[in-house]
């Protein structure tokens, strides 16, 4: 163990007992390089963050240009900062009516907190409906709507008046939703549960029930947004528009930025109904906004999203093995489910040793994650899948 690794263990908090401990030297394209010069093909993209890979020249240029102008100037929503205004305008241009106004924040869980507050403020109601096996973040409010009691129990008490339904079970929603329900919050695709897709009718029925009860439908697209599934946002696959949309992760191309979006009418709750109803100091940071705008422009100008579904087909073509029970997901947010969970950690560690980065899921112990940069090439997909196949071939019985 070298000095840097010792200091990592001694001074920086770990959240699991066996972290990956890749000592990063630099990253470029779809690869990460460690201090010993070893090269790792990145099949995770920082958990769907590095949309355009590592070291994108245009993103770095936009960051440098903005740094030369100013960094932080004032708390959110007071000063007019050009990168933020342009970013919000561009997001409005790519999302359907009536979504037209974005509140920029710094992390996904912060965006979830803001969306929940907005729903309560606008409706004047207190009840929230979420899903079992849902993950929306780790702050106290976001954890309150996490549908996994084992991870929540040590931190109780949490928010009251939260009900849980089973994803894709509309009958449970009909039974649970009332005239006191402020919102139903869902991941468009349940990511931490192993990448569970909604049934074709499920999201439409949720929208219908929310409209019937004058409740708001919130979709969490923190992992699925900005092209990850082959559309700008995953809800576009399912023929509905949420009342509030949450975004993050891949939004900044590697920089920390997120946001929640709604109509002008709903968003005015934070200024007209409850002045300064939601506050953030660093949300809408100009440097992060500049990086995000550049990321979004490249997705559009280079038609990167249009190629995502083709790349999904390549992964499904090359990743075939008798130890793989199924491949779940859409676009470049996929999971491969093994026949036994006892092999998951072995495959993960073997892939890392062979220079491929994959990862686990919070709530699905038999699956491993594939969410590479959207810039991943056919050659790199074939290489990554061949490493996984090799590791599966070498499984200890």
C-alpha positions as CSV (number, residue, x, y, z in Angstrom):
1,X,0.0,0.0,0.0
2,X,1.5,3.3,-1.1
3,X,1.4,6.6,0.8
4,X,-1.6,8.0,-1.2
5,X,-3.6,4.9,-0.6
6,X,-2.8,5.0,3.1
7,X,-3.8,8.6,3.3
8,X,-7.0,7.8,1.5
9,X,-7.9,5.2,4.0
10,X,-6.8,7.3,7.0
11,X,-8.2,10.7,6.1
12,X,-11.1,10.3,3.6
13,X,-14.3,8.7,4.7
14,X,-15.2,5.5,3.0
15,X,-18.8,4.3,2.5
16,X,-18.1,0.6,1.9
17,X,-15.4,-1.6,3.4
18,X,-13.9,-2.6,0.1
19,X,-13.8,0.5,-2.2
20,X,-12.4,0.0,-5.7
21,X,-9.3,2.1,-4.8
22,X,-8.2,2.9,-8.4
23,X,-5.6,5.6,-7.9
24,X,-6.6,8.0,-10.7
25,X,-3.8,9.9,-12.5
26,X,-5.8,11.2,-15.4
27,X,-8.8,10.4,-17.6
28,X,-9.2,10.8,-21.4
29,X,-11.9,9.8,-23.8
30,X,-13.6,6.7,-22.5
31,X,-10.6,5.6,-20.4
32,X,-9.3,6.2,-16.9
33,X,-5.5,5.9,-16.1
34,X,-4.1,5.1,-12.7
35,X,-0.8,6.2,-11.1
36,X,1.0,3.1,-12.4
37,X,-0.1,3.8,-16.0
38,X,-2.7,1.1,-16.1
39,X,-5.6,1.8,-18.5
40,X,-9.3,1.2,-17.6
41,X,-12.1,1.2,-20.1
42,X,-14.9,3.1,-18.4
43,X,-18.3,1.3,-18.6
44,X,-19.8,3.3,-15.7
45,X,-19.1,7.0,-16.6
46,X,-19.0,8.1,-13.0
47,X,-22.5,6.7,-12.5
48,X,-23.9,8.2,-15.8
49,X,-22.2,11.5,-15.2
50,X,-19.5,11.7,-17.9
51,X,-22.0,11.9,-20.9
52,X,-19.3,12.8,-23.4
53,X,-16.5,10.8,-21.8
54,X,-13.5,12.3,-20.0
55,X,-11.5,15.4,-21.0
56,X,-13.9,16.7,-23.7
57,X,-12.1,19.6,-25.3
58,X,-15.1,21.8,-25.8
59,X,-16.3,21.3,-22.2
60,X,-12.8,22.1,-20.8
61,X,-12.6,25.2,-23.0
62,X,-16.0,26.5,-21.8
63,X,-14.9,26.0,-18.2
64,X,-11.6,27.9,-18.8
65,X,-13.4,30.7,-20.5
66,X,-15.9,31.1,-17.7
67,X,-13.3,30.9,-15.0
68,X,-11.5,33.9,-16.6
69,X,-14.8,35.9,-16.3
70,X,-16.1,35.0,-12.8
71,X,-16.9,32.1,-10.6
72,X,-19.5,32.7,-7.9
73,X,-21.2,36.1,-7.7
74,X,-24.4,35.9,-5.7
75,X,-27.0,33.4,-4.3
76,X,-29.4,31.9,-6.7
77,X,-31.9,33.9,-8.8
78,X,-30.7,37.4,-8.0
79,X,-28.1,38.3,-10.6
80,X,-28.4,37.6,-14.4
81,X,-25.6,35.2,-15.3
82,X,-25.4,34.5,-19.0
83,X,-24.4,30.8,-18.8
84,X,-27.3,30.0,-16.5
85,X,-29.9,31.9,-18.6
86,X,-28.7,30.3,-21.8
87,X,-28.7,26.8,-20.3
88,X,-32.3,27.2,-18.9
89,X,-33.4,28.5,-22.3
90,X,-31.8,25.6,-24.2
91,X,-33.4,23.0,-21.8
92,X,-36.8,24.7,-22.4
93,X,-36.3,24.4,-26.1
94,X,-35.8,20.6,-25.9
95,X,-38.6,19.8,-23.5
96,X,-42.3,19.7,-24.3
97,X,-45.0,22.1,-23.1
98,X,-45.7,23.1,-20.5
99,X,-42.2,22.5,-19.0
100,X,-40.5,25.8,-19.5
101,X,-38.8,27.0,-16.4
102,X,-35.8,25.4,-14.6
103,X,-34.4,25.9,-11.1
104,X,-30.7,25.0,-11.1
105,X,-29.0,23.4,-8.1
106,X,-25.9,21.4,-7.4
107,X,-26.8,17.8,-6.8
108,X,-29.5,15.3,-7.6
109,X,-30.7,14.9,-4.1
110,X,-31.0,18.7,-3.8
111,X,-33.1,18.8,-6.9
112,X,-35.4,16.1,-5.4
113,X,-35.8,18.1,-2.2
114,X,-36.7,21.2,-4.3
115,X,-39.2,19.3,-6.4
116,X,-40.9,17.9,-3.3
117,X,-41.1,21.4,-1.7
118,X,-42.5,22.8,-4.9
119,X,-45.3,20.1,-5.1
120,X,-46.3,20.8,-1.5
121,X,-46.2,24.5,-1.9
122,X,-48.2,24.5,-5.1
123,X,-50.9,22.0,-4.0
124,X,-51.1,23.0,-0.3
125,X,-51.0,19.2,0.5
126,X,-48.8,17.0,2.6
127,X,-49.0,13.4,1.3
128,X,-46.4,11.9,-1.0
129,X,-46.5,8.7,-2.9
130,X,-43.2,7.0,-4.0
131,X,-42.2,3.5,-5.1
132,X,-40.7,0.5,-3.3
133,X,-37.1,0.0,-4.4
134,X,-36.9,3.7,-5.4
135,X,-33.8,5.7,-4.9
136,X,-33.9,9.5,-5.0
137,X,-30.9,10.6,-3.0
138,X,-29.5,10.5,0.5
139,X,-30.6,13.6,2.3
140,X,-33.4,13.3,4.9
141,X,-36.2,14.3,2.6
142,X,-35.0,12.2,-0.3
143,X,-34.3,9.3,2.0
144,X,-37.9,9.5,3.2
145,X,-39.1,8.6,-0.3
146,X,-36.5,5.8,-0.7
147,X,-38.4,2.5,-0.9
148,X,-35.9,0.4,0.9
149,X,-36.3,0.2,4.7
150,X,-33.0,-1.4,5.5
151,X,-31.1,1.7,4.4
152,X,-33.5,4.1,6.1
153,X,-34.1,2.6,9.6
154,X,-31.0,4.0,11.3
155,X,-31.9,7.5,10.3
156,X,-35.5,7.7,11.4
157,X,-37.7,9.7,12.1
158,X,-38.0,10.9,8.5
159,X,-40.8,12.8,6.6
160,X,-44.2,11.6,7.6
161,X,-47.2,10.9,5.3
162,X,-45.2,9.0,2.6
163,X,-46.9,6.0,1.0
164,X,-45.2,3.4,-1.1
165,X,-46.5,1.5,-4.1
166,X,-45.0,-1.2,-6.3
167,X,-43.5,0.1,-9.6
168,X,-45.7,-0.9,-12.5
169,X,-48.7,-1.7,-10.2
170,X,-51.3,0.9,-11.0
171,X,-54.0,-0.7,-8.8
172,X,-51.8,0.1,-5.8
173,X,-51.6,3.8,-6.8
174,X,-55.4,4.0,-7.3
175,X,-55.9,2.6,-3.8
176,X,-53.2,5.0,-2.3
177,X,-53.8,8.3,-4.0
178,X,-56.2,10.7,-2.2
179,X,-57.4,14.3,-2.2
180,X,-54.5,14.9,0.2
181,X,-51.8,13.7,-2.1
182,X,-49.4,16.5,-3.1
183,X,-47.4,14.4,-5.6
184,X,-46.5,11.0,-6.9
185,X,-42.7,10.8,-7.5
186,X,-41.2,8.1,-9.7
187,X,-38.0,7.3,-11.5
188,X,-39.0,7.0,-15.1
189,X,-36.8,3.9,-15.1
190,X,-36.0,2.4,-11.7
191,X,-32.3,2.5,-11.8
192,X,-31.0,1.3,-8.5
193,X,-33.4,-1.6,-8.5
194,X,-31.5,-3.1,-11.4
195,X,-32.9,-0.9,-14.3
196,X,-36.6,-1.7,-14.3
197,X,-38.5,-0.3,-17.2
198,X,-42.1,0.9,-16.9
199,X,-44.9,-1.1,-18.5
200,X,-46.2,0.7,-21.6
201,X,-49.3,1.9,-19.8
202,X,-48.0,2.5,-16.3
203,X,-46.8,6.1,-16.6
204,X,-49.8,7.2,-18.6
205,X,-52.1,5.7,-15.9
206,X,-50.1,7.5,-13.2
207,X,-50.5,10.8,-15.1
208,X,-54.2,10.1,-15.4
209,X,-54.7,9.4,-11.7
210,X,-52.7,12.5,-10.7
211,X,-54.8,14.7,-13.0
212,X,-58.0,13.2,-11.6
213,X,-56.9,14.0,-8.0
214,X,-55.2,17.3,-8.8
215,X,-51.9,15.9,-7.6
216,X,-48.6,16.5,-9.4
217,X,-46.6,13.9,-11.2
218,X,-42.9,14.2,-10.6
219,X,-40.4,12.2,-12.7
220,X,-36.8,11.7,-11.5
221,X,-34.6,11.6,-14.5
222,X,-31.3,12.2,-12.7
223,X,-29.8,9.0,-14.2
224,X,-31.9,8.7,-17.3
225,X,-31.8,12.3,-18.7
226,X,-29.5,14.0,-21.3
227,X,-29.6,11.2,-23.8
228,X,-28.8,8.2,-21.6
229,X,-31.8,6.1,-22.9
230,X,-31.8,7.3,-26.6
231,X,-34.0,10.4,-26.0
232,X,-33.2,13.6,-24.2
233,X,-35.4,12.4,-21.4
234,X,-36.7,8.9,-20.9
235,X,-40.3,10.0,-20.4
236,X,-40.3,10.8,-24.2
237,X,-40.4,7.1,-24.9
238,X,-43.7,6.7,-23.0
239,X,-46.0,9.5,-24.4
240,X,-46.5,11.6,-21.2
241,X,-45.1,14.9,-19.8
242,X,-44.6,15.2,-16.0
243,X,-45.7,18.2,-14.0
244,X,-42.2,18.4,-12.5
245,X,-39.1,17.0,-14.1
246,X,-35.8,16.4,-12.1
247,X,-32.5,16.2,-13.9
248,X,-28.8,15.8,-12.9
249,X,-25.7,13.5,-13.3
250,X,-25.0,13.6,-17.1
251,X,-26.3,17.2,-17.3
252,X,-22.9,18.8,-16.6
253,X,-20.6,16.5,-18.6
254,X,-18.6,15.9,-15.4
255,X,-19.3,19.1,-13.5
256,X,-21.7,19.1,-10.5
257,X,-25.0,20.6,-11.6
258,X,-28.7,19.5,-11.5
259,X,-32.1,21.0,-11.6
260,X,-35.8,20.6,-11.5
261,X,-38.2,22.0,-14.1
262,X,-41.9,22.8,-14.3
263,X,-44.3,25.2,-15.8
264,X,-44.1,28.9,-15.1
265,X,-47.4,28.7,-13.3
266,X,-46.2,26.0,-10.8
267,X,-42.7,27.5,-10.4
268,X,-44.2,30.9,-9.4
269,X,-45.1,29.2,-6.1
270,X,-41.5,29.9,-4.9
271,X,-41.8,33.6,-5.5
272,X,-45.5,34.5,-5.3
273,X,-47.0,32.1,-2.7
274,X,-43.9,31.7,-0.5
275,X,-41.3,34.3,-1.3
276,X,-37.8,32.8,-1.3
277,X,-39.6,29.4,-1.0
278,X,-36.4,27.5,-2.0
279,X,-32.9,28.8,-1.6
280,X,-29.4,27.7,-2.7
281,X,-26.1,29.4,-2.5
282,X,-24.1,27.5,-5.1
283,X,-27.0,26.3,-7.3
284,X,-26.7,27.7,-10.8
285,X,-22.9,28.0,-10.5
286,X,-21.7,29.8,-13.6
287,X,-18.8,27.4,-14.4
288,X,-21.0,24.3,-14.0
289,X,-23.7,26.0,-16.2
290,X,-21.2,26.8,-18.9
291,X,-20.1,23.1,-19.0
292,X,-23.7,21.9,-19.0
293,X,-24.6,24.2,-21.9
294,X,-21.6,23.0,-23.9
295,X,-22.6,19.4,-23.2
296,X,-26.1,19.9,-24.3
297,X,-25.0,21.7,-27.5
298,X,-22.7,18.8,-28.4
299,X,-25.4,16.3,-27.9
300,X,-27.6,18.2,-30.3
301,X,-25.0,19.3,-32.9
302,X,-23.2,16.0,-33.2
303,X,-26.4,13.9,-33.1
304,X,-24.9,11.8,-30.3
305,X,-28.3,10.7,-28.8
306,X,-29.5,9.3,-32.1
307,X,-26.7,6.6,-31.9
308,X,-27.5,5.4,-28.4
309,X,-30.1,2.8,-29.4
310,X,-27.6,1.3,-31.9
311,X,-25.0,1.0,-29.2
312,X,-27.5,-0.7,-26.9
313,X,-28.0,-3.3,-29.7
314,X,-24.2,-3.9,-29.9
315,X,-24.0,-4.5,-26.2
316,X,-26.9,-7.0,-26.3
317,X,-25.2,-8.7,-29.3
318,X,-21.8,-9.1,-27.8
319,X,-22.8,-9.8,-24.1
320,X,-24.2,-13.3,-24.3
321,X,-23.2,-16.0,-21.8
322,X,-24.9,-18.9,-20.1
323,X,-24.3,-17.2,-16.7
324,X,-26.2,-14.1,-17.7
325,X,-29.9,-14.6,-16.9
326,X,-31.0,-11.3,-18.6
327,X,-30.0,-7.8,-19.7
328,X,-32.4,-5.1,-18.5
329,X,-32.7,-1.5,-19.4
330,X,-32.8,0.9,-22.3
331,X,-30.1,2.7,-24.3
332,X,-26.9,3.0,-22.4
333,X,-28.4,2.4,-19.0
334,X,-28.2,-1.4,-18.7
335,X,-27.8,-4.1,-16.2
336,X,-26.8,-7.7,-16.7
337,X,-28.3,-10.1,-14.3
338,X,-26.3,-13.1,-13.2
339,X,-27.9,-16.5,-12.3
340,X,-26.4,-16.3,-8.9
341,X,-25.6,-13.3,-6.7
342,X,-22.5,-15.1,-5.3
343,X,-20.7,-14.3,-8.6
344,X,-21.4,-10.6,-8.7
345,X,-18.4,-9.4,-6.6
346,X,-16.1,-11.9,-8.3
347,X,-17.0,-10.7,-11.8
348,X,-16.7,-7.0,-10.7
349,X,-13.2,-7.5,-9.2
350,X,-12.1,-9.6,-12.1
351,X,-13.2,-7.0,-14.6
352,X,-11.3,-4.3,-12.7
353,X,-8.1,-6.4,-12.7
354,X,-8.5,-6.8,-16.5
355,X,-9.0,-3.1,-17.0
356,X,-12.8,-2.7,-17.2
357,X,-14.8,-0.6,-14.8
358,X,-18.3,-1.9,-14.1
359,X,-20.4,-1.4,-10.9
360,X,-23.1,-2.8,-8.6
361,X,-26.7,-1.7,-7.9
362,X,-28.0,-0.6,-4.5
363,X,-31.1,-2.8,-4.5
364,X,-30.4,-5.7,-6.9
365,X,-27.7,-8.0,-5.6
366,X,-27.6,-10.2,-8.7
367,X,-26.9,-7.5,-11.3
368,X,-24.0,-5.4,-12.5
369,X,-24.2,-2.0,-14.2
370,X,-23.3,-0.9,-17.7
371,X,-23.6,2.9,-18.3
372,X,-20.6,4.0,-20.4
373,X,-20.2,7.5,-21.9
374,X,-22.5,8.1,-24.8
375,X,-19.3,8.5,-26.9
376,X,-18.4,4.8,-26.4
377,X,-17.4,3.2,-29.8
378,X,-18.3,-0.1,-31.3
379,X,-14.7,-1.3,-30.8
380,X,-14.8,-0.3,-27.2
381,X,-18.1,-2.0,-26.6
382,X,-16.8,-5.2,-28.1
383,X,-13.7,-5.0,-26.0
384,X,-15.6,-4.4,-22.8
385,X,-18.1,-7.2,-23.4
386,X,-15.3,-9.6,-24.3
387,X,-13.6,-8.8,-20.9
388,X,-16.9,-9.6,-19.1
389,X,-17.3,-12.8,-21.0
390,X,-13.7,-13.8,-20.1
391,X,-14.4,-13.1,-16.5
392,X,-17.6,-15.2,-16.6
393,X,-15.7,-18.0,-18.2
394,X,-13.2,-18.0,-15.3
395,X,-15.8,-18.1,-12.5
396,X,-15.0,-20.3,-9.6
397,X,-17.6,-22.9,-9.3
